[in-house]
Amino acid sequence: MAIDQEHGGRYTVRMSELKFVWDPRKDRANYRKHRVRFDEAATAFRDENAKVYFDPDHSEDEDRFILVGLSFQLRILVVCHCFREKESVVRIISARRADRREQNDYWS
């Protein structure tokens, strides 16, 4: 369960070990803006075909990642998050539906 700095800052962890946290105010604001709730975004982490990318542009204070995955509501989502390795915690920052290009990347 370590962050792999040599291969783009990816991480590997068993889903049963993960906990998800988020700010309830950000969840409400995210829903108003993108119509995606963070509890749905958390389900995209169960997608075995999800793609995770390191986000160097937003990683000054902590490592941030972008997950593109299929939610339980069958929507392809882009989920910005941080991974706290010691606690196996994913902090969801934002989530939205993938645009057409991102959907094509997901399916390819």
N, C-alpha and C positions, 0 to 999 in steps of 0.2 A: 504494500500500500504506500508506495513512494512516488513522488513527483519526478518524472524522468526529464531532466534538463537537456539531455543529449538529443532527445527526439521530440523537440517542439514543446516541452513543458507538459507533456501528457501525464495522466495519472491512471492507475488501475486500482479498483477496490471492489469488494463484493457488495452487492446491493443490500444484503441483509445487515450489513454493518453501518450503512449510511443513515444519517439523520438529516432532516431538512429544516432550515430556519429561515425566517424572513421578517421584515418589519411590516406589521399589519397596515400601517398607513401607506407604505409603498405598494403593497398588494392592492389596496383600494384605488390608488392613483393609477397603477398599471392597468387595472381593469377598465377604468374610465377611458384611458388613452388607447389601449390595444385590445380590449375585450378578452383578455387572457388572465385568469387567476393563477396565483402561484401554486395552489394545490394541484391544478391541472399540469402546470409546468413541471412539477416534481415527478409526474408520471412519465415524462419523456426520458427520464434517466433509466427507466426499465427497458427501453428500446435497445435490443441487442445490436441493431444496425446504426445507432446514434453515432454521430461524429463529434469529437471534442477538439477544440482548437485553443491554443494559448492566446491570450489577448494582451500583447505587449504594450499596446497604446494606452491601456487603462490599468496597468499593474505597478503603479508607483509605490503605493503603501502595502499592497498585498497582491499575490498572484491571482489574476482573473482569467476565467475561461469562458468559452462560448460553446454550448452544446446545441447541435441541430438534431432533433429527434422527433419521433412520432409519439404523440400523447395518447392516452387511453380514449380520448374523444376523436381519435383518428385525424388530428391536425398536426402538420409538421410545424414545430415551434423552434424558435431561436431563444435560448435561455442563457443569459449572462449570469455568471455565478462565481463565487470564490469557494475553494476547497480548503478546509482546515484539517490538515492531515492528522494531527495528533488526536483529534476528537472524532474523526470520520464524519465531519459536518459539512454539508453543502449550504452555503448562504446564497439564496436566490436574490439577485439584484433587479433583474427585469426579464420580461418574457413577452414575445410577440409572435404572430404567425409569420412563417417564412415567406419571403417574396418569391416570385416565379424563379429567379436565378438560383436562390438558395434551395428551393424545392427540387430543381433540376440537378443541382449538385448532390442533394441527399439521395436521389434515386439513381444516380450514376455510379 
